[in-house]
């Protein structure tokens, strides 16, 4: 070790304690057994790589992942929208596009006729 490090160690009890703690940690790590990833880890990784290779592109994989992720959310949102539209029609007592969206009949005609 350098002269300045030795001087700092001799002057500071905290640094000596930290040095001893680091040496003990290093010895513990060196004495320990190496960790394992479990049975068949390498085979599972290779199988997963081959499964990814079977896809046409990584973009397709990305969009398939998004589809799987958001499909339940989209189904729930569509169900909620249909329930709200049904409640609107039941409250108005008529089955129409205006009743479904809780809009006056005149506004529906304006929306459908005028270009954006």
Secondary structure, DSSP 4 states (H G I P E B T S, - for coil): --HHHHHHHHH-HHHHHHHHHHHHHHHHHHHSPPP---TTHHHHHHHHHHHHHHSS-HHHHHHHHHHHHHHHHHHHHHHHHHHHHHHHHHHHTS-SHHHHTT--HHHHHHHHHS--
